[in-house]
């Protein structure tokens, strides 16, 4: 199967949803690990205490790809994440994340053809307010022949 022949009908269809309970201790640990110094993210007594902007990038859904998604070989790697902040994440929030494939595209690198799959998780809080969109780029390469 040529990589570019992947059916683009996979794009935009939700294939998973997950819930995550936000704990203050996890927010503080994440901020420390990232080297954050802004009191909004490090001091629970701050009037606008919230999770660091990239906090939702730590969450993963139960499925990486939809069921029945074509097998693309065992070789692959994480090509990074982008986070769009839409609202604050606070302690004790319950976040719901809906996962879908946002894009599929091909590039050729030094090691040959690579298929980029953009796994998007859209997060909202318990009040159904959007708080974050995380795009994770997964690279797959065909198995060597």
C-alpha positions in Angstrom: 0.0 0.0 0.0 1.4 3.4 -0.9 1.3 5.7 2.0 -0.6 8.4 0.2 -3.4 6.0 -0.6 -4.7 6.1 3.0 -8.4 7.0 2.8 -8.8 10.6 3.8 -12.4 9.7 5.0 -10.7 9.0 8.4 -10.2 12.7 8.9 -12.7 14.4 11.3 -14.4 11.3 12.7 -14.4 11.0 16.4 -13.1 7.6 17.5 -12.5 7.9 21.2 -13.4 10.0 24.2 -11.8 10.0 27.7 -12.3 11.7 31.0 -9.6 13.0 33.3 -9.9 14.4 36.8 -7.5 17.3 37.4 -5.6 17.2 40.7 -3.9 20.2 42.2 -0.8 18.0 43.0 -0.5 17.0 39.4 -0.7 20.6 38.2 2.0 21.7 40.6 4.3 18.7 39.7 3.8 19.4 36.0 4.6 23.1 36.5 7.8 22.2 38.4 8.9 19.7 35.8 8.4 22.3 33.1 10.5 24.9 35.0 7.5 27.1 35.4 7.9 30.1 37.7 4.8 32.2 37.1 2.8 32.2 40.4 -0.5 31.6 38.4 0.9 28.1 37.8 3.0 27.4 40.9 1.1 29.0 43.9 -2.3 27.5 44.8 -3.0 30.7 46.8 -2.8 32.8 43.6 -6.3 34.3 42.7 -6.0 32.9 39.2 -4.3 29.6 40.0 -4.5 27.3 37.0 -2.6 24.5 35.1 0.3 25.5 32.9 -0.8 26.1 29.3 0.7 22.8 28.0 -0.8 20.7 30.8 -3.3 18.9 28.6 -0.5 17.5 26.5 0.2 15.0 29.3 -3.1 13.2 28.7 -3.5 10.3 26.2 -6.7 8.7 24.9 -7.5 5.0 25.2 -6.9 4.6 21.5 -4.1 6.0 19.4 -5.9 5.3 16.0 -9.4 4.4 15.1 -10.4 0.7 15.0 -9.9 -0.7 11.5 -7.4 2.0 10.6 -5.0 0.5 8.0 -1.8 -1.1 9.3 1.1 1.1 8.3 4.1 -0.9 9.6 5.7 -1.2 13.0 8.1 1.6 12.6 7.1 5.0 13.8 7.8 7.8 16.2 6.3 10.8 18.0 6.8 13.9 15.9 5.7 16.4 18.6 2.6 18.1 20.0 1.0 21.5 19.7 -1.4 22.9 22.3 -4.0 25.6 21.7 -5.2 27.1 25.0 -8.9 28.0 24.9 -9.5 28.4 28.7 -8.1 27.8 32.1 -7.7 24.3 33.6 -8.4 24.4 37.4 -8.0 22.0 40.2 -10.8 19.4 40.5 -11.9 20.1 36.9 -13.2 17.0 35.1 -11.9 17.2 31.5 -13.5 15.3 28.6 -11.4 14.8 25.6 -12.7 13.8 22.2 -10.2 12.2 19.8 -10.2 12.3 16.0 -7.8 12.3 13.1 -7.3 15.9 12.1 -5.0 15.4 9.1 -3.0 12.8 7.2 -0.1 13.8 5.0 3.0 12.3 3.5 6.6 13.6 3.5 9.9 12.1 2.3 12.8 12.2 4.6 16.4 10.8 4.7 14.9 7.4 5.7 12.3 7.4 2.9 8.6 8.0 2.8 6.8 8.9 6.1 3.1 9.3 6.8 2.2 11.9 9.3 -1.1 11.3 11.2 -2.4 14.2 13.3 -4.3 12.9 16.3 -6.4 15.7 17.8 -7.8 15.7 21.3 -10.3 18.5 22.0 -10.8 19.1 25.8 -13.7 20.6 27.6 -14.4 21.0 31.3 -17.3 19.8 33.4 -19.3 22.9 32.3 -18.8 22.0 28.7 -16.4 24.9 28.2 -13.6 24.3 25.7 -10.2 24.5 27.4 -7.6 23.1 25.0 -6.9 21.4 21.7 -3.8 19.1 21.5 -2.5 17.9 18.2 -0.1 15.0 18.3 1.8 14.1 15.2 2.5 10.5 14.8 4.9 9.3 12.0 4.6 5.9 10.5 7.1 4.4 8.0 6.6 1.2 6.0 8.3 -1.9 7.2 11.6 -2.6 5.3 11.2 -5.2 2.6 
